[in-house]
Amino acid sequence: MVTGGSGRSRLDRREAVARLVATRGDALIVTGLGSPSYDVHAAGDHDGNYYLWGAMGGAALVGLGIALAQPERRVIVITGDGEQLMAFGALATIAVAAPSNLDIVVLDNEHYGETGMQASPTGHGVDLAAAAAATGFADTTTVRSLDEVEALINRRAGETRTGPRFSVLKIEVDAPPRSLPPRDAVFIKNRFRAHLGHPPN
């Protein structure tokens, strides 16, 4: 954990994501393009990871589709603030669909990390957790420390299934070395389908 320029605590992104991934159980993970994919891959590649190399703004809705198709499996979307801002309307769609097995985790460094670290609207007061709450998400929270990450993991593990849930992890502004998952989209799709017991198509 570090302290940002505003004096408020921020998380080391790799440390926080590694903790989330380590406690996934049999959950399926969908990653947003860019750094969230690198972070999840750095924590350990897995057949149940669905990495999105493109389709900016698509992670939350891909996660929704998988959650609806696999209602007995927990689905975790790990994406960034820039991508979730692009998919602002997805919050309403997900809230209305109300999948009880879907968690969306936004890694928020308040910057567009893939295009030059320009400031994103979340650095100017836009509150994604409040927006998710306003649309009707069952549980929303903003996390700034590893202790809060641990508390969130423990709370989610102990609760009965209510969802969808939305968490913002305020992370430091940095660019750790890229850990690149497979780039072949067909391979990723077929590996994921095989993990779910489906033949490739």
Legacy VTK file of the C-alpha trace (Angstrom):
# vtk DataFile Version 3.0
C-alpha trace
ASCII
DATASET POLYDATA
POINTS 201 float
0.000 0.000 0.000
1.197 3.529 -0.782
-0.126 7.005 -0.119
-1.267 8.995 -3.122
-0.679 12.651 -3.781
-3.969 13.477 -2.082
-2.688 11.842 1.113
-5.159 8.979 0.747
-3.995 5.387 0.765
-3.772 3.373 -2.438
-3.130 -0.277 -3.122
-0.297 -1.976 -4.952
-2.268 -3.373 -7.881
-0.348 -6.619 -8.246
-0.541 -7.381 -4.531
-4.280 -6.727 -4.387
-5.076 -8.728 -7.532
-2.867 -11.612 -6.397
-4.880 -11.818 -3.186
-8.185 -11.810 -5.061
-6.998 -14.513 -7.450
-5.536 -16.655 -4.652
-8.954 -16.843 -2.993
-11.036 -17.394 -6.159
-11.928 -21.014 -5.436
-13.684 -22.315 -8.554
-14.702 -18.848 -9.746
-14.387 -17.867 -13.389
-12.474 -14.639 -14.051
-13.022 -12.216 -16.939
-10.393 -9.518 -17.387
-10.617 -6.136 -19.046
-8.093 -5.249 -21.708
-4.621 -4.065 -20.786
-3.319 -3.921 -17.241
-6.091 -5.950 -15.529
-5.263 -8.847 -17.867
-1.560 -8.482 -17.088
-2.286 -8.366 -13.350
-4.438 -11.504 -13.357
-1.953 -13.366 -15.543
0.897 -12.337 -13.234
-1.034 -13.874 -10.350
-1.158 -17.195 -12.202
-2.558 -18.321 -15.532
-5.652 -20.521 -15.276
-8.010 -22.271 -17.706
-10.888 -20.435 -16.000
-9.469 -17.027 -16.983
-11.084 -15.291 -19.949
-8.709 -12.535 -21.046
-10.072 -9.766 -23.234
-7.367 -8.283 -25.433
-9.722 -5.801 -27.044
-13.383 -4.808 -26.898
-12.830 -1.916 -24.506
-15.941 -1.561 -22.390
-16.926 -5.180 -22.912
-15.620 -6.889 -19.777
-18.591 -6.262 -17.486
-21.118 -7.383 -20.098
-19.088 -10.467 -21.046
-19.062 -11.273 -17.330
-22.838 -10.794 -17.223
-23.338 -13.229 -20.085
-21.145 -15.869 -18.464
-22.816 -15.372 -15.073
-26.258 -15.899 -16.616
-25.066 -18.955 -18.549
-23.266 -20.451 -15.529
-25.536 -19.617 -12.570
-23.845 -22.135 -10.272
-20.402 -20.614 -10.758
-19.157 -17.367 -9.283
-17.958 -14.983 -11.984
-15.477 -12.210 -11.205
-14.818 -9.396 -13.651
-11.537 -7.566 -13.029
-11.313 -4.427 -15.120
-10.060 -0.838 -15.050
-11.675 2.519 -14.427
-11.268 3.643 -18.046
-12.993 0.549 -19.384
-15.822 0.705 -16.862
-16.375 4.374 -17.627
-16.747 3.449 -21.302
-19.337 0.862 -20.256
-21.242 3.125 -17.865
-24.596 1.961 -19.223
-23.633 -1.655 -18.552
-24.141 -1.006 -14.847
-27.870 -0.494 -15.384
-28.157 -3.575 -17.600
-26.370 -5.735 -15.031
-28.377 -4.369 -12.115
-31.671 -5.117 -13.865
-30.532 -8.639 -14.805
-29.470 -9.064 -11.148
-27.215 -12.138 -11.411
-26.514 -13.283 -7.861
-23.168 -14.828 -8.853
-21.458 -11.804 -10.435
-18.732 -9.651 -8.874
-17.260 -6.678 -10.720
-13.926 -5.394 -9.422
-12.626 -2.111 -10.854
-8.927 -1.312 -10.494
-9.071 2.471 -10.291
-5.852 4.451 -10.603
-7.838 7.444 -11.894
-5.876 7.362 -15.156
-6.067 5.864 -18.637
-3.043 3.615 -18.244
-2.992 2.198 -21.773
-2.962 5.513 -23.634
-0.461 7.683 -21.753
-1.752 8.062 -18.177
-4.185 10.864 -18.920
-6.429 11.626 -15.942
-9.761 9.790 -16.025
-13.052 11.202 -14.677
-12.699 9.150 -11.481
-9.809 11.470 -10.606
-12.243 14.377 -10.835
-14.855 13.040 -8.440
-16.804 10.498 -10.521
-17.665 7.703 -8.067
-18.164 4.376 -9.827
-19.286 2.582 -6.662
-21.959 5.215 -6.067
-23.082 4.895 -9.689
-23.386 1.110 -9.313
-25.358 1.572 -6.098
-27.692 4.026 -7.825
-28.488 1.504 -10.556
-29.393 -1.147 -7.987
-26.325 -3.320 -7.346
-26.857 -5.371 -4.193
-23.483 -4.474 -2.669
-20.996 -1.727 -3.539
-17.782 -0.686 -1.847
-14.548 1.265 -2.314
-11.342 -0.263 -0.940
-8.059 1.526 -0.261
-5.938 -0.867 1.825
-4.906 -4.513 1.798
-6.662 -4.988 5.140
-9.859 -3.791 3.468
-9.236 -6.209 0.591
-8.940 -9.050 3.105
-12.106 -7.923 4.883
-13.950 -7.757 1.565
-12.809 -11.275 0.613
-13.860 -12.661 3.997
-17.231 -10.910 3.899
-18.005 -12.093 0.394
-16.945 -15.651 1.262
-19.253 -15.724 4.272
-22.378 -14.192 2.760
-25.200 -15.990 1.041
-25.364 -15.306 -2.644
-26.726 -11.861 -3.247
-25.698 -9.889 -6.221
-24.536 -8.382 -8.350
-21.682 -6.895 -6.318
-19.361 -4.035 -7.275
-15.998 -3.113 -5.750
-13.627 -0.285 -6.584
-10.004 -0.869 -5.585
-8.124 2.424 -5.458
-4.666 1.520 -6.748
-1.428 3.420 -7.122
-0.497 4.995 -10.442
2.254 2.807 -11.847
3.080 0.501 -14.733
4.514 -2.793 -13.497
6.180 -5.084 -16.063
3.650 -6.648 -18.379
2.794 -10.291 -17.810
1.270 -11.257 -21.139
-1.430 -13.926 -21.310
-1.996 -15.892 -24.529
-2.889 -13.571 -27.386
-4.761 -16.122 -29.490
-8.437 -15.311 -28.887
-9.632 -18.632 -30.342
-7.275 -20.541 -28.043
-8.484 -18.565 -25.005
-12.124 -19.170 -25.939
-11.657 -22.902 -26.532
-9.596 -23.366 -23.385
-12.287 -21.593 -21.371
-15.053 -23.681 -22.943
-13.111 -26.891 -22.219
-12.759 -25.783 -18.598
-16.559 -25.592 -18.464
-16.932 -29.001 -20.074
-17.949 -27.772 -23.519
-16.390 -28.788 -26.836
-14.536 -26.168 -28.881
-16.491 -24.404 -31.588
LINES 1 202
201 0 1 2 3 4 5 6 7 8 9 10 11 12 13 14 15 16 17 18 19 20 21 22 23 24 25 26 27 28 29 30 31 32 33 34 35 36 37 38 39 40 41 42 43 44 45 46 47 48 49 50 51 52 53 54 55 56 57 58 59 60 61 62 63 64 65 66 67 68 69 70 71 72 73 74 75 76 77 78 79 80 81 82 83 84 85 86 87 88 89 90 91 92 93 94 95 96 97 98 99 100 101 102 103 104 105 106 107 108 109 110 111 112 113 114 115 116 117 118 119 120 121 122 123 124 125 126 127 128 129 130 131 132 133 134 135 136 137 138 139 140 141 142 143 144 145 146 147 148 149 150 151 152 153 154 155 156 157 158 159 160 161 162 163 164 165 166 167 168 169 170 171 172 173 174 175 176 177 178 179 180 181 182 183 184 185 186 187 188 189 190 191 192 193 194 195 196 197 198 199 200
